[in-house]
Amino acid sequence: MKKSFQISRRAFITRCSATAAATGLPLWFIQEQLAGAAEAVVNKPERPSPNDRPGIALVGCGGQGCGDASNAANYGEIIAVCDVDQKYVEGAVKRFTKDGKQPAAYNDFRKVMARDDVHVIVQGTPDHWHTLVNMAAAKAKKDIYGEKPLTLTIDEGKHVVKAVRENKVVFQTGTQQRSDQRFHLACELVRNGRIGKLRQVNVFVPAGLREGPFKSVPVPDGLDWDFWQGQTPNVDYEKQRCHTMFRWWFDYSGGPVTDWGAHHNDIARWAIGLDGPVEVEAKVVTGPIPGGYTTPSEFEATLNWANGVKQVVKTTPDDGWGGWVINEKGQRNGVKFEGTDGWIWVNRDEITASDKELLRSPLPDNAVRLEVSHNHMDNFFSSVRSRKDPISNIEGGHRSASVGHLIVIALRSGRKFQWDPEKERFSGDGAAEGNAQLAREMRKPYDYSFIG
């Protein structure tokens, strides 16, 4: 049964005008988007049981994980939470207790996967746990909303893609900028040659932390430090390693490259329209302090793509670098597309261009259209019901994460590499060195055998 949807033309125009004024998006684009959203509501399939209110489990109960689970709770019931830190588990239980009913608490995600009443996994763990949690969920036939970046290494991405496809589960990568109208418009305009031939994509990300040296301290009560470390080398506990600080250590993540970079490199790849670059080199601008965080706080990378596009990825600290201010607001966190006929700048706050007419003029009816999503979590649960791929599907998540991993390899090696996106291997000079970094040794028992 189709849903009825009625709105007067006057009300529609008023709503479009208000949205355009609030977002800075052109009126023609808002009209297209809202009209498409209205049609989607009309044609949306009825929700079959048991996915009417699916059972949801949160694995990784930090700030991002709990935020994702709160959004997911609009579409299902949070019936289980899991973390290796008991304090985080207790906080999540309290947060997701509803009408006096508490979610079940776990410290081992494998026990969550064994529950038949869990249909969806929201995964918000640190990066080095993404792969095993996602693969375990796929093998247990659970649909997955998984945080970015998809994996810790390129080789892990191949394993996750295989597990998701073989088990026919729905996977949405948490690169939510694909569901942001500003980024959608920018990429669609670039794809349709609005700025002429695309020449260069500049990706600007905030600098990382540069602190240390750190001292080891006793492991806090309730934290299973060995389990938290997982596949990574066993080291003494330092509070600066755990929870939100994990992202500044190469053992667990990739620093600015895979933090904000995971989002913006995904948008750059969406606009370029290819799987990956063919050449990458990177340099450390400001290195880490010995005994402190291991990822460089400032870096610059250059990637060349097969279609002739050059991509530059660099950090933008708040002090200095005044010449790199992109717009009148002084914002330096976003993506700038440069073509033969102009440029477009976009981030989560605005979209602007070298000539405002580049945005104002509607695309023709025969223009290339990119997939539309207005809400990343809604898009995921719509896919859970329809069994169709969401906007940030598993292959897209892998390819976009690989861009960051290539930069990390180039940073750690200090040399230029040739990359074959089809074979997903390095070639030419230094290939052996690069290929040796496509995977990492996984500390037992936390290797692939850990999930059976």
N, C-alpha and C positions, 0 to 999 in steps of 0.2 A: 504494500500500500504506500503510495506517495503522499508526502506531507503537503498541505496547502501553504502557500506563501503569497501574501498579497501586500503591496505597498503602493501608494499613489506616486505618480511621476513627480509631483511637486515635493512630496516628502523625500523621495529618492534623491532628487537634485539638491535639496537642502542638506541632507545627510552627507552627500558627496562633497559639497562645498565646505561644510564644517570640518570634515576629515582632511581635506586638502589644506585648509588653513592651519589646522593643528599640526600636521606632519610635514608640510612643505612639499608634499608630492603633487604632481600636476593633476588637474581635475580629470583629464581624459583617462589617466591611469587608475584613479580612484573609482571612476564610473565602471571601468572594465572589471576591476577587482571585486567591487561590491555586487555587480551583476552576476559574475561568476560564482560568488559565494552564495547568492540567493538561489541560483540554479542548483548548486551542490546540495543545499538544504532540501530542495524539492525532490531531488533524485536520490537522496541518501537512503540506503537500504535500512529496513527495520533491523533492530539488533536481535540476533538469534540467541537463544540460551545455549551455553552458560555465559556467554560473553556480554550479556546485558549489564551485569555488574561483576566483571571478572575479579578473581582473587589476585591481589598484588602483593609481592614481597619486595622489600627494600634490602639490598645488599650493599653495605657501605653507608653508614649513618652520619656522615659529616654534613657540613652545611650545604654543599651542592646536592648530595644525595637526598637529604631531607627536603630540600627545595623542589627537586624533581618529583619526589614522592607526594608532596603536597599538591602539585599540579595533577599528578596521576590520580589522586584521590577523587577528583571531579568525575572520573570515569569508572571507578571500581572501588573495591574495599581493600584497605591495607590490612592484611591478615597476618603478616609476619615481617619481622625486622631482624637484621643480622649484622654484627660487627665484631671484630676481635678485641675491641675496647669496651669493657662492660659499661663504662660511663656513657659512652655513645649509645649503646643499646638501651640503657635505661632512659636516656633522653628521648630517643625515638619512640619507645613504648608510651611514654607520657604524652608526647606530641600527637601520636596517632590513635590514642584511646578515644573511642567514639561511643557515646551513649552508654558509658560504663563498660564497654567491651574492649579489652586490650588485645593488641596484636601479639602473637607468640614471639618469644625472644630466642635468638640463636647466636652462637659464636662461631659456627662452622657452616658455611654456605651450602655445603653438600647435603646437609640435612634438610635445608629449605627446598632443594631441588627434588627431594623424594616425596614431597607433599602433592597429592593429586589435586587438591583444591587451590593450589597456586597456579595461575594461568599466565601471569605476567611478572617478569623480573625488572625492577628498576635498579640499575647498577651504577653506584656512585663511589666506587673504591678508588684508591690511588692508581696511577697509570700501570704500575707493574703487576697489578692484579686483574686488569681488565680482561686479558685473554683467557685465563683459566675460568673465571666466573662466567664470561660470555659463552665459552665452549660448553661448560657444564650445563648451563641453562638450555642451550640449543639441543644438547643430547637428551635432556629431560623433556623436550618438546614444549618449552616455555617461550613465549614471545618476549622480546627484550628491548628495553629502552636503555642504551648504554652510553655513558659519558664519553666525551672526547678526551684525548685522541683515542682512536680505536684500540691501539696496541702500544707496546713498548718498542717493538722492532718490526721491520718489514716482513720478515719470515713469519712472525706470529700472525700477521694479517692474513696470510694465505691459509693458515690453519683455521682461523675464525670464519673466513668466507666459506670454506669447505663445510665446516660444521653447520653453519646456518642454512646453506643450500641443501645439504644432504638431508637435514631434518625438517625442511620446509617450514621454518619458523619465520615470523616477522621480526625484523631488526631495524630500529631507528637509531642512528648515531646522533649524539647530542650537539651537533653543529647547528644550533637553532637559528643562525642568521639566514639560513635558507628559507625560513618561514617569516622573515622580516621583509616588508614591502619595499623598503629603500634598497636593500641589497638585490632583491628580485628585479626591480626596475633598472638598476645600474647594469646588472649582468645581461638583461634582455636588450637594453639599448646597445651595449657593446657588441653582443652577438649579431645584431642587425646592422652594424656598421655606422651607427649614429655619430661616432667620433672619427669616422674614416677607418683606415686600416689600423688595427691595434698594434702599437709599437712596443709599449712598455707598461708593466704593472708594478707600481710601488706599494709595497706592504709595510706599514708602520705599526710596530708593536711597542708597548711600554717596556722599559728596561727591567731586568730582574734584580734580585737582591744581591748585594755584595757585602757579606758579613763573615765574621769568624776571627780567630779560630775558636772552636767550640770544645767543650769538655764533656766527657761521658758522665752520666749521673745514674742513680738507681732507676730501674724500670718502674713506672707508676703502678700502683695496685690496680688490678683489673685489666691490664693491657697484656695480651699475649704477644710479646715482642718478636719471638721467633716466627710466629704465624704471620704477623704484620709484614715482616721482611720478605717472606715467601721465597720466590725464586732468586732473589738478590743475595750478594755475599753477606755472611753473618758478621755483624760489627757490634761494638758496644752501643748501648742506647744513648742518644743525644736528643734532647727535646726538640732541637731545631730540625731533626730529620722527619719527625712524625707528623701525621695529619696534614694540615694545609701547607706546611713547609716542605713536603716531599718534592714539590715541583722544581726545587732549585738544586736537586741532586741528580747526576747522570745515572746513578743506580736505579732510580725510581721513575725518572721523567726526563724532560729535555729543556727545562728552563723556559725562557721567553719564547723559544722556537715552538714548543708544543703546548704552551699555555694559550695566550692570545693568538699566537701564530697558527694554531690548529683551526681557529675560526676564520681568520682572514685568508690563509692559504687555501681554504676550501672555497671561499668566494672567488679568489683569483682563478682557481682551476675551473670553477663553474663558468666564468666568463670566457676563459681561454678555450674551453671545450675539448680538452685533450686529457688523456689519462695521467700523464706526467711529463716532466722535462727530459731533455736528452743530455744536459750538461749542468753540473753544479759545482760551485766553489764558494768557500766561506772563510771569513777571518774573524778572529776575536779582537774586539775593539778595547774592551776592559775585562781583563781576566779575573778569575777568582782569587780570594785570599787563601794562602796555604792553611790547611786545617779548617777551612770554612766550607761554604757552599761550593759545589764543584762545577756548576754550569756558569758560563760567562754572563755577566750582567748586561754587557753590550756586545753586539755582533753585527756583521753585515754579510749577506749572502747574495749571490747572483746565480740565477737559473735561466738557462736558455731552452726554449721549447721548439719543437720541430716546425712549427708554423712561422718561425722568425720572431716570436715575442720574447722580449727580455723581461724577466721578473727580478726585482730587487727587494729583498726583505731586510729591514734594519730596525734596530731599537732606537727609541727616541726619549732620552732622559729629559727631565724637567729643566735642568740647568744646561746652558749652552745650546748648541745645535739650533740657534735661532733662525738660521737660514733654511731650516727644514720645516718651518711652520707652513702648514698647507692652506689654511683659510683665515678669515678675519677673526675667528674665535681662538686661534692659536692651537687648535686641536691637532694632535699628531698620533692618533690611534685610529687607523682605518686603512682604506684602500683607495689608491688613485690610479685610474686608467688613463693612459695617454695614447692618443691616436694621431693620425695625420691631419685631422680636422678639428682637434680640440681635446679636452680632458673632462673626466667626471670623477668627482671625489665623493666617497660614501663612508659613513660609519653608522653607529647605532643612534646617533642624534640627528643626522642630517644627510641630505644629498644635494650637491650643487655641481655646477659645471662652468667651463670657461665662457660659455654663452648660454644664458638661461633658456634660449630657444631650443637648445639640444634636449631639454627636458620637456618643454611645453608642447612641442609638436607631436601629435599622436603617431604611433606606428601604423603602417598600412595593414590592410586585412590579411595580406599574404606573408606577414612577418613571421620570423621564427619565434615560437612561444615556448617559454620554459614552464616546467611544472609549477603549480601554484599551491601554496600552503599559507594559511593565515595564522595558524597556531601549531607549534611543533608537536605538542603533546596530543592535541586533538587529531592532528594528521596521523600520528602513530596509532591511536586507538581506532580511528577510521580504518586503517589498514589491518588492524587486528580483526575487525569485523568482516572486511571485504576480502582479506587474504592477498591483497595487492601490495606491492612494494611502497613504502613511505618515501618521502622526498629525500631523506638522507639514508639511502639504503646501504647494505653491507659493503657492496663493491665501492660505492662512492666514499664511504667512511674509510675504507682501506687505502684507496688511491690518494685521498687528501691527507691522511696521516702519513703516508709514505713521503710526501713532499717535505714534511718536517723532519722525518727520520733521515732523509738524504742530506738535509742541511746539517743535522747533528753529526753524521758521519764525516762530512766535509770539514766541519769545525774541529772535530777531534783528530782528524788526520792532517789537516793543514795543507791540503792539495786539491787540485781540480780533478773531477771525475767525469767520465762519459757514462751515461745511463741508458739502458734499453728498456723503455716502459712496457714493451710487450713481453719480453723474457723476464723482466724484473731482475736484471743482473747488470753489474758494471762491466765495461769493456775497455780495451785500450790500456794506456799507462795507468798503473796503480790498481788495476781491476782486482787482483788477488787481495790486496789490502782492503779494498772497499767491500768485496764480497764476504770477507771474513767477518764483517760487522753487520751483516744482514740479520744474523741471529746472535743470541747470547747464550752462554752456558747457564742452565737453570739449576739452582741448588736443590739437591734432593732433600726431602721427598716432594718438593714443590715444582715438579716438572709435569709433563703431560700425563704421566701415569697417576698423578694425584687425583685426577677426576675420572679415572677409569677408562 
